[in-house]
């Protein structure tokens, strides 16, 4: 694995953030657009693709598996697919770098093909659990030829020669598990069914329909869903316009709320209701966030978001909201540090198995900057005092969202906040520091 030299950076208290900005394309849609394009027969054109390292690695994997993937301009790509079940065995290891999403989804897609492929990633990805993907795809007929202890990377996966449709109940609310099963189920005859007790991100279901698959989504229990996919479709090429990523928009959004006098408009932000938990929570905290010009594309809602600096108050965030904002908790915790009163974020078990143990990393970063915080079970409790002291250096553990969140903290804290490495920000938000600088942020 290529070694990256750490690149430290600090942010300091800034004047008002002003202007309009479009954050990069949605990461979840970008991964899926490349994968589904590779599974069609014919050519799919994609615009607004996130050109971060994670997504580029997914594109390289699609090329290694036999699709033609070509960049035709900034954010514009062309994918000539090989059809469902048409992947060829790659000559080399599929290296996903830092991306759990890319790795897990492609593992599902390969599981339905009669080929063998080896999956690997960087040191951070090698620590992340993959057994949650191997378990269901083995039911479909794939098998792990080799894996590191506990079902971790590197993993060599032999896909199913005769995929079997399954009914699978996900053990945790996870769009990655659901998507891997559905991608494997594309190659199986009959109906593959995924049942989830809590609804997770539904981008895979929406894009399946966009590319011509027969997919049915029904309620299951109080908060769950039952997704039924008819297997062996011929997916039809369809253009994909990728909306701006709400998880990336979270960082300038919170920065504008915290820095006095700020007003930003963030354009083309996806407002899929399974991705807007952070906006709901910030509004409950007293945030001035206005939704403008609602519209839709590729089956996904989007809008422009106006954000003005606001005084925030502590709230309780229910566990049921976690799936709709799981990547936004680090920057929400930063916002909670500047709120008046205590914010309790419940049910954050999934934060322990992200790029780092985000639950511990967030708590450590807050403590390093003078914020009172505690972890009780899977709950994160932040005691806000209206202003964070700052003055500390945060250990990012190679986690892009930890780095971005604490750079936001420094823009409003009493003293500068340092992060030990910003190099990994490029995995999801290339140009992050430059964008915030252009809006008025101060970095050193």
N, C-alpha and C positions, 0 to 999 in steps of 0.2 A: 504494500500500500504506500502511495506517495505521502511523504511527510510535509505538512504545512507549517511554516514558521509562524509562531504566534504574533499577532498584531494587536497590541493594546491600544486603548483609546479612552479618553475621558470626556464627559459632557459637563457643562457648567451653566449656571443660571442665565437664562436668555431673556431678551426682549420679546415682545409679542410675536407669535407665529401668524403670518398672514399669507393669503393667496389661495390658488386652486392647484390641485395635484391629482394625478391618477396613479395609484399604487400599481405594482405589477399584476399581471393576470392571475386568476385564482389557481392555486397550486393543485388542488384536488381535480378541477376540471382539466387542467393542462396535462397531468399524468394520464387521465382517462381518455382524453381526446387522442393522444398518441397511440394508446393501447387499442382502443376501439377502431381507430383508423387502420391499424395494422391487421385487424380481424375482419375488415370488410373485403369485398372483391371490387377493386377499383381504387379511385383516387379521392382522398379527403383533403380539403383545404382548411387550415386552421389559422385564425388571426387572433392577436392579443395573447399569444402563448407566453407563459412565464419562462424566461430564458435564464433561470437559475440553475445551479449545478445539479440539483435533484432531478429536475425535469429533463435536462439534457442527458443525464444518465439513463433515464427511461427511454428517451429517443434512441440512444445508442444501443440499448438492449433490443428494441424493436428491429433495428437494422441487423443486429447479430442473429436475430431469429428469422430473418428472411424478407422483412418488409423493406421498402425503399423510403427513407426518411430524408427530406431535403429542406434546408432553410432557404426561403426565397426572398426574404427581407426582414426588417426589424419586427419580430414577433409573428411573422408569417411563415408557415411551414406547409409542406405538401407530404402526404403519406400515401404510398401505394401499397395496399394491403394484400395479404395472401389468403384471406378467408378463414372462417372458423375451423380450427383443427389443422391449419396449414403451416404452422411454424416448422422450421427446420432446426436440427440440432446445431447450436452455436459452436464455433471452433474454439473459442476461448471462454474463460470465466466471465459471467455477467456481473460487472462491478457496479453496485448501486450507491457507492460513496456513503452519504449520510442519510439516505432516504428510506425510511421504513415503509412509506406508502408505495413507492415504486417497486420495491423488492417484494412486498407481500402481494400486490395486485398481479405482478408479472408471474409470481409463483403460482397463483391461481390459474392464470391463462395457460401457462406451460403444463399444469397438471392435467389438462384435458387433451393434450397432444401426445402421440406416441414417440416422444423424444426424451433425451436426457440432457439436463443442463445443470451447471454449477453456479450457485448464487453466493456473492460475497459483498463486503462493504468495508467501511473504515472501522477504526477501533470502537467508535461509539455504536455503530450499527451492529457490530459483532456481539455487543452486550444485550441487545434487545430480543425479547422472546419471539420465536418463530413457530413454536410447537402449536400455538393457537391457530396457525394456518395449516401446518402439517396434519393435524388431527382430522379436520374435515376433508381435505383433499385426498387423504388416504382412504376415506370411506368411498370416495368417487372412483378410486382405483389407482391413484398415483402412489409412489412410495419413496421414502427418503433412503437413497443408497448409502449416503453417509451424512453425518451431522455432528457438530461439536456438542459437548455435554449440555443437556437441557434443551436440545433442539435449537441451537444457535448457529449462526453463520461461522464458517462456510458450510453450505448444504448442497449436496448433489441430489437432484430430484429426478426420478424417472416418471414421466407422465403416463397416464392410463392408455393402454391399447384399446380397451373397450370401456369408455367412461360410463359410470352407473349414475342415474339420477338419484338424488337423496332428498330427504327432508331433514334439515339441520337447524337446531335451536342454538343460537349463539350464546356462549357462556357469559359474555359481557357485551354491553352495547358498543359495537365497533364497526364502523363503516368499512374498515380494511378487511376484517374477517368476512363480513357479508359479501363484499365485492369479490374477494378471492373465490368464495364458493360459487357465486353467480358466474364468474368468468370461467371457472372449471366446468360448470354446468352447461355452458353454451355448447360444448361438444358432445354432451350426453343426450340420448333420445328421451322422449317423454318430458316430464315436468320436474324441474329442480325447485325446491321450496326452502326458503330461509325464514325462520321465525325469530324475531327479536322482542324481548320483553320491554325494552325502551327503544323508541325510534332513534336511529343514528342518521348521519348525513345520507341523503338519498340521491346523490349525483349519479351513481352508477345506474340506478333504476331510470332516471330521467334520460341519460344518454343512451341506454339500451333502447328505449322507445324512439329516441331521435334517430338512431341508426336502423330502425325497422324491426327490432325484436318484439315478440309478444311477451309483455311483462304485466302482471296484475299485482296491485298493492292494495291490501285490505287491512282494516284495523284488527289488532289482536290484543285482547284484554284492555286494561285502562290506558296504557301509554305505548303499547307495542304495535308491531306491524308484521304481516305475513306477506312475503314477496314470492310470487310464483312466476317462474321463467319457463317458457316452452323452448326446449333445446333444439339444436341443429338448425338454427335459422340461417338464411343467407343475409348477412348484414349489408346494408346499402350505404355507399359513401354519402356523407352529408356534411355541409360546411359547418364549422364550429367557430363561433365568436366567443372568446373567453372573457367573461366579466372580470372586473378588478376584485382581488382577493380580500374578503372581509377580515381574515386573520391578519393580513398585512396592514390593512387600513386601521386596525386596532391601535397601532403604535402612534401614528400622527394624530389620530382621534384623541387618545388619552393625553398626548403632549399638549394639544390645543386646549383641552379642558383644564390642565394644570398650570399652564403658563399665562399669567395675568394679561388681559387685553387681547388674547388671541382670537382669531376667527378664520377658519379654514373651510373650504368646500372640497370634498373628496368625491371624484366623479366615477360613475359607472360601477359602483360597488354592488356586488351580489347581495341581494336581500332575501334569499331563500330562507323561509322561516325556521329551518333546522340549522341555520348559521348565524342567527341574530340574537343569541342569548346575551352577548356582551352589551349590545345597544339597549336591550330591555333592562339589564342590570344597572347600567350607567344612568339611564333615565330614572330608575327607582332611587338612585343616589343623588338625584337633583341635577343631572347633566342637561345642558341646553343642546340637544341634538335634534335636527330637523331633517325629515326625509323629503326630497324634492324630485320631481319628474320621474315617477315610477314607470318602468317599462319591462319588457321581457325579451329574451333570445335564448335559443337552444333549450327551451323549457325552463329556463332559470330567470327569476325576477332580479332586476337591478334598479338602482336609483342613484342620484347624487345626494350626498350627506353633508349638511352644514353643521359645523361644530363651533360653539363659542365657549370661552373660558367660563368656568362655573365653580361655585362652592359646593363641595360634595359632602354627603353624610354617610355614616356607616349603615350597612344593611345586612340581612341574612340572605344568602344565595342558595336556593334549594338544590339538593343533589340531582333532582330530575332535570335541571337545566344544564348539567355538566356536558352531556353529549353535544349540545348546540354551541358550546364555547370552550371546548377542552383545550384548544391551543391558545386561548386568550387569557387564561388565568394568571400567567406571570405579569402581564401588563395590568390586569385588573388589580392584582395585589399591590402594584406600584400606585395605582389610583387610590386604593384603600388607605395607603400610607399618608395621603394628603387629605383624606376625609376627616370630618369630625365624628369621633365615635368608633365603635368596633364593627368590623365587617367579618362575618363568618361565611366561609365558602365550604359547603358540605359535599362529601362524596367524591373526593378527588383521587381515588385509587389509581385511575388510568394515568395520572401524572407521574407515577413512579416508574412507568415503563416507556417513557418517551425518549428523546435523544439523550437525556440525562434523567436522573431521579429529580424531576422538576419540582416536586413538592419540597424536597430537602434543599435544592439549589435556590429556590425562591426564598425560603425562610432564612437560609444562610446569608443571602444577598441583602435582605432587609435588615437583619441584625447588624451586618457589617456597616450599615448606613444609619444606625441609631434608631431603627424602628422596632417597637415591641411586637413580637409575633410568637405564636405557638402552633404546634401541630398536635391535634388530638385525634388519634386513629387516622382516618382519611380526611379530616377536616383541617382547613387552614384558617387561623384566626389572626386578624391584623388589627392592632389597636392604633387607630389614626388620631393624630393630634392637630390636624389642619396643615401641618408643614413637616416635611421630612428633613432631618438634619443633614444627611449625606456625609461625604468625607471618606467613604470607604472604597475599597477595590473589590470587585465581585469576581468570583471564580465561575466561569461560564460552563465548564465541563464540555466544551465543544458543542454547545447548544445555542443555535442562532436566536431562539426566542428569549432565552435568558439574557443574551447580550443586548438585543434590541430593547427589551423592557427596561433594563437598568440604565441604558443611555437616555431613555425618556425621563427616568427619575432625576438624573443630574440636571436636566433643563429647568427644573423648578425647585430643587433642593437648596438648602442654605449654603452647602459647600459642594464642590464638584464630586461626581461619582465616576470612578474608573471601572473598566472591565478588562479582564486579562487578555482577551482575544476576540477580535471582531471579524476574523477571516471567515468564519462559518456563516456569517450573515448572508453571504452570496448564495447559499443553498436555496434560499427562499425569497430574498429581497435584494437583488443586485441594485446598487445605487441608493441604498437606504440613507447613508450618512449624507451623500450629496443632495438628495431630495430635501432632507430636513434642514440642511444648511441653506438651501435656496429659499426656504420658508422663514428663515431667521434664526435657526438653532445655532448654538455655540459649542463647537467641539475643539478639543486640544489633543 
